[in-house]
């Protein structure tokens, strides 16, 4: 396991004093001196808000992804769990499965976000929309135990996580000094503070969360007002953009934490290109290649079969290049992942009697295919026999669709920074 060290180094926190009519960013006079906050290096931004930088240095020889421009393995934690239900965190290397975070120094709790069902669905739908081009699952349903994931927490204030954080910080994510992937990361959108500035602007809250999620995939801030990685004002809905763009908050710089003395990660950033390289592209996500999606079939059980709890699912998957992985979902929750044939999974023993949806998703380098059946779980039912032949499906038709899914396994992270965002932009 990586060893947590005590050295402080970087992160970006943005804070704005107030909003005029809750519509435009205030460009108030710059204070002569930044406020002193223990543990944070706070500076004054030319536009009137503050930036603070802090870093936790974690065992440096365990980074997951190579530098940009080299072949990059896909991120493992591609189930993005949107959690508005509150969380209690303990210190340690980032591990969303165990609620451990490099951001906290002691046991810390973020309260649940008491948001309307309509408002929450707007946030969930917006985050799903922003990440739809990529091979991830974005869901507000907690993944099954043991499934690795990136967790986006909504609730509370920055002080719930970092007691000395300035007022007005609206989001925080770990960020590596080499712009690397952070597996099993936990990122935060502080909605108690956000609604004070934004009211019920759920799109803006969504875009803050999207930026924090992308920080844990290694994306920096860019000078493109229509990209969620920006700190610039924009009169419209943002989306991740293709094409090389200069990094920076208000003025151009090389990408990475160069202002804190670390080497540049890259000269500029292509948000879609980098997310696609590290998350994979969903069908139609802009890959532009000729790779065909894989084929997938559940060979046992059959549609509408009666099965015992903990039944085994057998699947066949094939592809014109190579199957990257196959995943099992039961009732929409990711249960297991297999990266090599034969593809065989055990459903949870805890399934209650009744009808359940079984879905298997096969991935290749550029896309995925899904097949779905329904089964009836019944305690004491006979075990399902394995298939007797090769590929094939059940006797009843199965639904095959395109879609997005996830899975993964973490390694340690390298030099970690924290990227905090405050209210610095506003749309009409």
Secondary structure, DSSP 8 states (H G I E B T S, - for coil): ---EEEEEE-EEEEE-S-EETTTEE------SS---BTTBEEEE-TTS-EEEE-EEEE-TT--SS--TTS-----SB-EEEEE-S-EEEEESS-BTTTTEETT-SS-EEE------HHHHHHHHHHHHHHHTTBS-EEESS---TT---EEEEE-S-GGGT-TT--TTEEEEEEEETT----TT-EEEE-HHHHHHHHTT-HHHHHHHHHHHHHHTTT---BS-TTSTT--S--SS------S-B-B-SSS-B-BSSGGGT---SBSSB-HHHHHHHHH-B-TTSS--------EEEEEES-TT-EE-TT-EEEEEEE-SS---EEEEEETTEEEEEE-SSSEEEE--TT--SEEEEEEEEEE-SS-EEEEEEEEEE-TT-------SSSS---SS--EEE-----B-------SEEEEEEES-----
